[in-house]
Amino acid sequence: MNEIIDIGVLGAEGRMGGAIIRALRTEPKARLTVAITSPDSVNLGIDASEPAGLSASGVKLTSDIRAALDNCDVMIDFSSPKAAIDAALTMHETRCHTLITGTTGYSSTEESALLAAGESITLLKSGNFSLGVNMLEALVEMAASRLGVDWDIEISEMHHRHKVDAPSGTALMLGEAAARGRDVNLADKQVLSREGRGQPRQAGQIGFSALRGGGVIGQHDVRLASELEMITLSHDAFDRSVFASGAVTAALWAHDKPKGVYNMRDVLGL
């Protein structure tokens, strides 16, 4: 008999949380057993599938992360940096030792704390769970490695008006790919803003721009421009379910993997 993986969702009332719950409803190899939301939510105690627009699942919304981690094999997280770090730090005391996180907006200190916690659990972290975006990441790294620093790299992204972090986690992921291709540290080369009248663009910089508006799910463009030509690598997401499907695929892949830090390129064999 095939094993059914028990999945928890951290950030269950968010847009991605609801998409994960809907994706799990159609996944025969997994089932929703835990749904965690904010302790301030007015929906605590109701069926977790109700906000996602589904029939009842029998899983109630809770804010007790410690208890929830004893009732799942894998936790999928789209919440906040603090909640993700707290879950990772608590896991060594519980049944669940696998965290799939798509949360973005970490400070450098928070990022370090999460990765340190990931050394004692199975941590799969990605700024984007889409197959197309992860293929785009590989193409950006390849292009950056083949083209010289006289090719300028600019990354632009647009998301819905409710997104609070900028640049997006996906844009930063693409920036990291470009930096790897050039064998440089992104923090040393990134330019996040160009307001005012500063100096002309310097060779080797990796620029970012962010737009927010409407209900845009996610649009990312990477431009590599020389004096004579330009290459544009792009990805558009049409439905949030593409990220939810990828996150569930990552959860199924990671649940029996050794402790350590992984990403979607590991899942996809890129």
C-alpha positions in Angstrom: 0.0 0.0 0.0 1.4 3.4 -0.9 2.2 5.8 2.0 0.0 8.8 2.4 2.0 11.9 3.6 0.4 14.0 6.3 0.8 17.7 5.4 0.5 20.8 7.6 0.0 24.3 6.2 1.5 27.3 8.0 -0.2 30.4 6.9 -3.4 28.5 6.0 -5.6 31.6 5.6 -3.3 33.4 3.2 -3.6 33.4 -0.5 -0.9 30.7 -0.9 -2.2 28.8 2.1 -5.6 28.5 0.5 -4.0 27.4 -2.8 -2.1 24.7 -1.0 -5.2 23.4 0.7 -7.0 23.2 -2.7 -4.0 21.5 -4.3 -3.9 18.9 -1.5 -7.6 18.1 -2.1 -6.6 16.6 -5.5 -3.3 15.0 -4.5 -3.7 11.2 -3.9 -0.3 10.8 -2.2 -0.9 13.5 0.5 -3.6 14.8 2.8 -4.1 17.9 4.9 -3.9 17.2 8.7 -2.9 20.6 10.1 -3.8 24.2 9.3 -2.1 27.0 11.2 -3.1 30.6 11.2 -2.5 33.7 13.2 -3.5 33.7 16.9 -5.4 36.9 16.2 -7.6 35.3 13.5 -11.3 35.5 13.9 -11.6 32.1 12.2 -9.7 30.0 14.8 -11.6 26.7 15.3 -13.5 26.7 12.0 -12.8 24.1 9.3 -9.6 25.1 7.4 -11.2 24.3 4.0 -14.0 26.8 4.4 -11.8 30.0 3.7 -10.3 28.1 0.7 -13.8 27.6 -0.8 -14.0 23.9 -0.3 -16.2 21.4 1.5 -15.3 20.5 5.1 -12.1 18.6 5.6 -12.4 18.0 9.4 -9.1 20.0 10.0 -9.7 23.0 12.2 -7.7 26.2 12.0 -5.3 26.5 14.9 -2.5 28.8 16.1 -0.7 26.1 18.2 2.4 25.4 16.1 4.0 23.0 18.7 0.9 20.8 18.8 0.4 21.0 15.0 4.0 19.7 14.4 3.1 16.5 16.1 0.3 15.8 13.7 2.1 16.0 10.3 5.0 14.6 8.4 5.8 17.8 6.4 5.0 21.4 7.0 4.4 23.7 4.0 5.0 27.3 5.0 3.8 30.5 3.4 3.5 32.8 6.4 6.1 35.2 7.8 9.8 35.0 8.5 9.3 34.8 12.3 6.7 32.1 12.0 8.9 30.0 9.7 11.9 30.3 11.9 9.8 29.5 15.0 8.5 26.3 13.2 12.0 25.3 12.2 13.4 25.7 15.7 10.6 23.8 17.2 10.7 20.8 14.8 13.5 18.9 16.6 11.1 18.3 19.5 8.2 17.0 17.4 7.1 14.3 14.9 7.6 16.7 11.9 11.2 17.3 10.8 10.6 18.6 7.2 9.8 22.2 6.4 9.0 23.4 2.9 9.1 27.2 2.9 8.1 29.7 0.3 8.0 32.7 2.7 10.0 35.7 1.5 11.0 39.1 3.0 13.7 37.8 5.3 16.3 40.2 6.7 19.9 39.0 6.5 19.7 38.0 10.2 16.5 36.1 9.8 17.8 34.3 6.7 20.9 33.2 8.7 18.7 32.0 11.6 16.5 30.0 9.2 19.5 28.3 7.5 21.1 27.6 10.8 17.9 25.9 12.0 17.8 24.0 8.7 21.0 22.1 9.7 19.0 19.9 12.1 15.9 19.4 9.9 15.1 18.8 6.3 14.6 22.3 5.0 13.5 23.0 1.4 13.5 26.8 0.8 12.6 28.5 -2.5 11.6 31.9 -3.5 9.3 30.3 -6.2 8.0 26.8 -6.6 7.0 27.1 -10.3 8.8 24.7 -12.7 9.0 27.6 -15.3 10.6 30.0 -12.8 13.2 27.4 -11.8 14.0 26.7 -15.4 14.3 30.5 -15.9 16.8 30.6 -12.9 19.0 28.0 -14.7 18.9 30.0 -17.9 19.8 33.2 -16.2 22.8 31.6 -14.5 23.9 30.1 -17.8 23.6 33.4 -19.7 25.4 35.4 -17.0 28.3 32.9 -17.0 28.7 33.0 -20.8 28.3 36.8 -21.3 30.9 39.3 -20.0 30.4 42.2 -17.6 29.9 44.5 -20.6 26.4 42.9 -20.7 24.3 44.7 -18.1 21.8 42.7 -16.1 18.5 44.2 -14.9 15.7 42.3 -13.2 12.2 43.7 -13.1 9.1 42.2 -11.4 5.5 43.0 -10.9 3.1 41.6 -8.3 -0.4 42.4 -6.9 -1.0 45.4 -4.8 -1.0 43.4 -1.5 2.6 42.2 -1.7 4.7 43.9 0.9 8.3 42.8 0.2 10.3 44.2 -2.7 12.2 43.0 -4.6 10.2 39.8 -4.6 11.8 36.6 -3.4 11.8 35.3 -7.0 13.6 38.4 -8.2 16.3 37.9 -5.6 16.5 34.3 -6.5 17.1 35.3 -10.1 19.7 37.8 -9.0 21.5 35.1 -7.0 21.5 33.0 -10.2 23.1 35.9 -12.2 25.7 36.4 -9.4 26.5 32.7 -9.4 27.0 32.8 -13.1 29.5 35.6 -12.7 31.1 34.1 -9.6 30.4 37.2 -7.5 28.5 38.0 -4.3 25.0 39.5 -5.1 25.2 41.7 -2.0 28.3 43.4 -3.5 26.7 44.0 -7.0 23.0 44.6 -6.4 21.4 48.0 -7.0 17.9 48.1 -5.5 17.0 51.7 -6.3 18.0 54.3 -8.8 16.2 57.5 -7.5 17.8 60.9 -8.0 20.9 61.9 -10.1 23.7 59.5 -9.1 26.6 58.2 -11.1 26.2 56.3 -14.4 25.6 52.6 -14.2 28.8 50.7 -13.3 30.0 47.6 -15.0 29.0 44.4 -13.3 26.0 45.7 -11.4 22.8 43.7 -11.1 19.9 46.0 -11.0 16.3 45.5 -9.6 13.0 47.2 -10.1 9.6 46.4 -8.5 6.1 47.3 -9.5 2.9 46.7 -7.5 -0.6 46.9 -8.8 -3.9 45.1 -9.4 -4.1 41.4 -9.0 -0.9 40.4 -10.9 0.1 37.0 -9.7 3.8 37.3 -10.7 5.7 38.6 -13.7 9.5 38.5 -13.9 11.9 39.8 -16.6 15.6 39.5 -16.8 17.3 41.7 -19.3 20.9 41.3 -20.4 21.9 44.2 -22.5 25.1 45.1 -24.4 25.7 48.2 -26.5 24.4 46.4 -29.6 21.7 44.0 -28.5 19.6 42.7 -25.6 18.3 39.3 -24.4 15.1 39.2 -22.4 14.2 36.1 -20.3 10.7 36.2 -19.0 8.1 34.3 -16.9 4.5 35.1 -16.3 2.3 33.2 -13.8 -1.3 33.1 -14.7 -2.7 31.3 -11.6 -1.4 30.9 -8.0 -2.1 27.2 -8.3 1.2 26.8 -10.2 3.1 27.6 -7.0 0.9 25.5 -4.8 1.3 22.4 -7.1 5.1 22.9 -7.0 5.1 23.2 -3.2 3.1 20.0 -2.8 5.5 18.2 -5.3 8.4 19.5 -3.2 6.8 18.2 0.0 6.4 14.7 -1.4 10.0 14.7 -2.7 11.5 16.0 0.6 9.6 14.1 3.3 12.1 11.2 3.4 15.3 13.1 2.6 18.3 13.4 5.0 18.7 16.5 7.1 20.0 19.5 5.2 19.1 22.5 3.1 17.5 21.9 -0.4 15.9 24.0 -3.1 13.6 23.4 -6.1 16.6 22.7 -8.3 17.2 19.6 -6.2 13.6 18.5 -6.7 13.7 19.1 -10.5 17.3 17.7 -11.0 18.5 20.9 -12.5 
